Amino acid sequence: MASIDSKSEMSVEERLTALHDLQKVVSEIDKFRTLRGELPLEVQDLEDEIEGLDTRVHNLDAEIKKLNELIVTKKNEIKNSGELIKKYESQQMNVRNNREFDSLNKEMEFQRLEIELCEKRIREFTSELSSKKETRESSAKILEGRKADLEAKKNELDEIVSETQVEEEKLAEKAKAIEANIDERLLTAFKRIRKNARNGLAVVTVERDACGGCFNKIPPQRQMDIKSKKKIIVCEYCGRILVDDLAQE
């Protein structure tokens, strides 16, 4: 027969009563959390998404700024190359031989190629800039929408919390007071079972000869042991702590 030992000086009946009382209180707290539903998680998800979108927009702004700077740089390079070409053309008027003339021609050809390359880069940067701006605009719109969603969700959550906060705080204090009277090892076991159990039920009553948690039948002898309150017994199927239905009184 499964049992949980405790070093507490409390009697087994007192321990069972305390555990059952604690279960009733935390179950009431669970109801408030159920009322809030998925709202806290939805708020957190929206906050995370907004943070990501904020970062994305910030990064896009930096990339757009960089592309604009690159375009200005290339335009300045084209201007400089154009001025050099004019300079070389002027110098060709005063050359002394064909070698100097050809040398200036090569310099002008090089600058023309530089201009072509700069123009190509400007077209590439302009195309990329257009794409970045579209993405930035789209991301900004999504961001504004998510911010509106977040505000609505927060207002909804705040409204629910404001309606239940006082009562929930009272229950939390009551649970803390009960926990203070329960052996640490037993309390740890209670919390472990509760964490893994459906609906957070760690302590259940015997109902119609069955476990109130998993509804498996409990043998008559074990039911007698539960009623006697001489030891703490757990369901051999689901691991929940079993108490006599009279514990509800």
C-alpha positions in Angstrom: 0.0 0.0 0.0 1.5 3.3 -1.0 2.2 5.9 1.7 4.0 9.2 2.3 6.0 9.4 5.5 6.3 12.6 7.5 8.4 13.6 10.5 5.7 16.1 11.7 4.3 15.8 15.2 0.8 16.3 13.8 -1.4 13.3 13.8 -2.2 11.7 10.5 -5.7 13.0 10.7 -4.5 16.5 11.3 -2.1 16.2 8.3 -4.9 15.0 6.1 -7.2 17.8 7.2 -4.5 20.4 6.5 -3.7 18.9 3.1 -7.4 18.8 2.2 -7.9 22.4 3.4 -4.9 23.5 1.4 -6.2 21.8 -1.7 -9.6 23.5 -1.4 -7.9 26.9 -1.0 -5.5 26.5 -4.0 -8.3 25.1 -6.1 -10.1 28.4 -5.5 -7.0 30.3 -6.6 -6.9 28.1 -9.6 -10.4 29.2 -10.5 -9.2 32.8 -10.7 -6.3 31.8 -12.9 -8.8 29.9 -15.1 -10.9 33.0 -15.3 -7.8 34.9 -16.6 -7.4 32.1 -19.0 -4.6 32.5 -21.6 -4.6 36.3 -21.2 -1.3 36.5 -19.3 0.4 34.3 -21.9 -1.1 36.2 -24.7 0.1 39.5 -23.2 3.6 38.0 -22.8 3.6 36.7 -26.4 2.5 40.1 -27.7 5.2 41.9 -25.7 7.8 39.5 -27.1 6.6 40.0 -30.6 6.5 43.8 -30.2 10.1 43.7 -28.9 11.1 41.7 -32.0 9.3 44.0 -34.3 10.8 47.1 -32.7 14.2 45.6 -33.2 13.4 44.8 -36.8 12.2 48.3 -37.6 15.2 49.8 -35.8 17.6 47.6 -37.9 15.7 48.4 -41.1 16.1 52.1 -40.3 19.8 51.7 -39.9 20.0 49.7 -43.2 18.0 52.4 -45.0 20.2 55.1 -43.6 23.3 53.2 -44.7 21.9 52.6 -48.2 21.1 56.4 -48.6 24.7 57.2 -47.5 26.1 54.7 -50.0 24.0 56.3 -52.8 25.3 59.7 -51.9 28.8 58.4 -51.8 28.5 56.9 -55.3 26.9 60.1 -56.7 29.9 62.1 -55.3 32.3 59.6 -56.9 30.5 60.1 -60.3 30.8 63.9 -59.8 34.5 63.5 -59.1 35.0 61.3 -62.1 33.2 63.7 -64.3 35.4 66.5 -63.1 38.5 64.5 -63.8 37.3 63.7 -67.3 36.9 67.4 -68.0 40.3 68.0 -66.5 41.9 65.4 -68.7 40.1 66.7 -71.8 41.5 70.1 -71.1 44.9 68.7 -70.7 44.7 66.9 -74.0 44.6 70.3 -75.7 48.1 70.9 -74.5 49.8 67.5 -74.9 53.3 67.4 -76.5 53.1 63.9 -78.0 50.9 61.0 -78.8 52.1 59.1 -75.7 50.7 61.8 -73.3 47.5 62.0 -75.4 47.0 58.2 -75.1 47.8 58.3 -71.4 45.1 60.9 -70.8 42.7 58.8 -73.0 43.3 55.8 -70.7 42.7 57.9 -67.6 39.4 59.2 -69.1 38.3 55.7 -70.1 39.1 54.5 -66.5 36.9 57.3 -65.1 34.1 56.5 -67.5 34.2 52.9 -66.3 34.2 54.1 -62.7 31.1 56.2 -63.5 29.4 53.1 -65.1 30.3 51.0 -62.0 28.9 53.7 -59.7 25.7 54.0 -61.7 25.3 50.2 -61.5 25.8 50.3 -57.7 23.4 53.2 -57.4 20.7 51.1 -59.2 21.4 48.1 -57.0 21.3 50.3 -53.8 18.1 52.0 -55.0 16.4 48.7 -55.7 17.5 47.4 -52.3 16.4 50.7 -50.6 12.9 50.4 -52.1 12.6 46.8 -50.9 13.8 47.8 -47.4 11.4 50.7 -47.2 8.5 48.4 -48.2 9.5 45.9 -45.5 9.9 48.7 -43.0 6.5 50.1 -43.8 4.9 46.7 -43.5 6.7 45.9 -40.2 5.7 49.3 -38.8 2.0 48.6 -39.6 2.2 45.2 -38.0 3.9 46.8 -35.0 1.2 49.4 -34.6 -1.5 46.6 -34.8 0.3 44.5 -32.2 0.6 47.5 -29.9 -3.2 48.0 -30.2 -3.8 44.3 -29.5 -1.5 44.5 -26.5 -3.3 47.5 -25.0 -6.7 45.8 -25.5 -5.4 42.5 -23.9 -3.8 44.4 -21.0 -7.0 46.3 -20.3 -9.0 43.1 -20.4 -6.5 41.4 -18.0 -6.4 44.4 -15.7 -10.2 44.4 -15.5 -10.3 40.8 -14.5 -7.4 41.2 -12.0 -9.0 44.2 -10.4 -12.2 42.2 -9.8 -10.5 39.2 -8.2 -7.2 40.6 -6.8 -8.4 41.2 -3.2 -10.0 37.8 -2.9 -7.1 36.1 -4.5 -4.6 37.8 -2.2 -6.7 36.7 0.8 -6.7 33.1 -0.4 -2.9 33.2 -1.1 -2.4 34.3 2.5 -4.7 31.6 3.8 -2.8 29.0 1.7 0.5 30.3 3.1 -0.8 30.0 6.7 -1.9 26.4 6.1 1.4 25.5 4.4 3.3 26.8 7.5 1.7 24.0 9.5 2.5 21.2 7.1 5.7 19.1 7.2 8.1 20.3 4.5 8.5 16.9 2.9 4.8 16.4 2.8 4.3 19.8 1.4 6.9 19.2 -1.3 5.1 15.9 -2.2 1.8 17.8 -2.3 3.2 20.4 -4.7 4.9 17.7 -6.9 1.7 15.7 -7.2 -0.4 18.9 -7.8 2.0 20.0 -10.6 1.6 16.7 -12.5 -2.1 16.1 -11.7 -5.1 17.1 -13.9 -6.7 20.3 -12.8 -4.0 20.7 -10.1 -5.7 18.2 -7.8 -3.2 16.6 -5.4 -5.7 15.7 -2.8 -9.0 14.0 -3.7 -11.8 12.3 -1.9 -13.1 8.8 -2.3 -16.3 9.1 -4.3 -18.6 6.1 -5.0 -15.8 3.7 -4.1 -13.4 5.3 -6.6 -10.6 7.8 -6.6 -11.9 11.3 -7.1 -9.1 12.1 -9.4 -8.7 9.2 -11.9 -12.0 7.5 -11.0 -10.4 4.0 -10.7 -12.0 1.7 -8.2 -10.5 1.5 -4.7 -10.5 -1.9 -3.0 -12.7 -2.1 0.2 -9.7 -2.8 2.4 -7.9 0.3 1.2 -11.1 2.3 1.7 -11.1 1.2 5.3 -7.5 2.3 5.7 -8.4 5.7 4.3 -11.3 6.0 6.6 -9.2 5.1 9.6 -6.8 8.0 8.9 -3.9 6.1 10.4 -1.6 6.7 7.4 -1.4 8.9 4.3 -2.4 6.9 1.3 -2.0 7.7 -2.4 -3.9 6.3 -5.3 -1.9 3.5 -6.9 -3.1 4.6 -10.3 -2.7 8.4 -10.4 -0.6 9.0 -7.3 -3.0 11.5 -5.7 -3.4 11.7 -1.9 -6.7 10.1 -0.9 -9.0 11.3 1.8 -12.3 10.1 3.2 -15.3 12.1 1.9 -16.1 13.0 5.4 -13.0 15.3 5.3 -15.1 17.7 3.3 -17.3 18.5 6.4 
